Amino acid sequence: VQLQASGGGLVQAGGSLRLSCTASGRILSSGVMAWFRQAPGKEREFVAAVSWRGGTIFYADSLKGRFTISRDNAKNEVYLQMNSLKPEDTAVYYCAADDGPLLSPRSRHTSGYNYWGQGTEVTVSS
């Protein structure tokens, strides 16, 4: 299974970006998919996760209201719409996937995922 993230770039504070992640190889339409991010010098942190049917979503509390995760199982893709971006959102954003269909407390941690993409860089200028 390979995850390919795209959509990163340079944006001014207050702007928006939409990240995409495509899964290839074994179909993961029945598994949890998520986004994490890692800023320079910091640990990778949870951003958002969505269950396989899209009915359950977790967000990092600090990002709720600005970021929206969604998925299209027919395309084997997950998206992250990021609005009102701030300089502190600057990071490499990684998509992740797991075989299990349902969210759990583990879904907020890197240990909850078997598959990782290579990351796409987001830079927000002030």
C-alpha positions in Angstrom: 0.0 0.0 0.0 1.3 3.4 -0.9 -0.1 6.8 0.2 0.6 9.8 -1.9 -0.1 13.2 -0.4 -0.3 16.4 -2.4 -1.6 20.0 -2.3 0.9 21.6 0.0 2.5 24.9 -0.8 3.1 28.5 0.3 0.1 30.5 1.4 -0.4 33.7 3.3 -1.9 33.8 6.7 -5.7 33.7 6.5 -5.6 31.7 3.2 -6.8 28.2 2.5 -5.3 25.0 1.1 -6.8 21.6 0.3 -4.6 18.6 0.7 -5.3 15.3 -1.0 -4.0 11.8 -0.3 -4.4 8.9 -2.7 -4.0 5.3 -1.6 -2.7 2.8 -4.2 -2.1 -0.8 -4.0 -4.5 -2.7 -1.7 -7.8 -0.9 -1.5 -8.2 0.8 1.9 -11.8 1.9 1.5 -12.7 0.0 4.7 -10.1 1.5 6.9 -9.6 4.7 9.0 -7.7 7.5 7.3 -6.0 10.4 9.0 -3.8 13.4 8.7 -0.9 14.3 11.0 1.6 17.1 10.8 5.1 17.7 12.0 6.6 21.2 12.4 10.4 21.7 12.4 11.9 20.5 15.6 8.6 19.1 17.0 7.0 15.7 17.2 4.4 14.5 14.7 1.0 15.5 15.9 -2.5 14.4 15.2 -4.7 16.6 13.0 -7.8 14.7 12.0 -9.1 11.2 11.3 -12.2 9.8 9.6 -13.8 6.3 9.9 -14.2 4.2 6.7 -17.8 5.3 6.1 -17.0 8.9 7.0 -19.6 8.9 9.8 -17.2 9.5 12.6 -14.5 12.2 12.6 -11.9 13.2 15.2 -10.2 16.5 15.2 -7.4 17.9 17.2 -9.1 20.3 19.6 -7.0 23.2 18.6 -7.9 22.8 14.9 -11.6 22.2 15.1 -13.5 24.7 13.1 -10.7 25.6 10.7 -9.8 22.2 9.3 -12.2 19.7 7.6 -11.4 16.1 6.8 -13.3 14.1 4.2 -12.9 11.0 2.1 -14.0 9.6 -1.2 -13.9 5.8 -1.0 -14.6 5.3 -4.7 -11.4 7.2 -5.4 -9.5 5.8 -2.4 -8.7 9.4 -1.4 -8.8 11.5 1.8 -8.8 15.3 1.9 -8.0 18.0 4.3 -9.5 21.4 3.8 -7.6 24.0 5.7 -9.0 27.4 6.2 -7.9 30.6 8.0 -4.4 29.3 8.0 -1.9 30.6 10.6 1.9 30.7 10.6 1.8 28.0 13.3 0.1 25.7 10.8 3.4 25.5 9.0 4.5 21.8 8.9 4.9 18.8 6.8 1.5 17.1 6.6 1.3 13.3 6.4 -1.6 11.1 5.6 -2.0 7.8 7.3 -4.2 4.8 7.0 -5.1 1.8 9.1 -6.9 -1.5 8.2 -9.5 -1.1 11.0 -12.7 0.6 10.1 -13.6 2.4 13.3 -12.0 5.3 15.2 -10.7 4.7 18.7 -8.5 6.6 21.1 -5.6 5.0 19.2 -6.7 7.0 16.2 -5.2 10.1 17.7 -1.7 8.6 17.9 0.9 7.7 15.3 0.9 4.1 16.7 -2.7 3.7 15.4 -1.6 3.5 11.8 0.1 1.0 9.6 0.5 3.0 6.5 2.1 6.4 5.9 2.5 8.8 3.0 5.7 10.8 2.3 4.3 14.1 3.4 3.5 17.4 1.7 4.9 20.7 3.0 2.7 23.6 4.0 4.2 27.0 4.7 2.1 29.8 6.0 3.6 33.2 5.8 2.7 36.1 8.1 
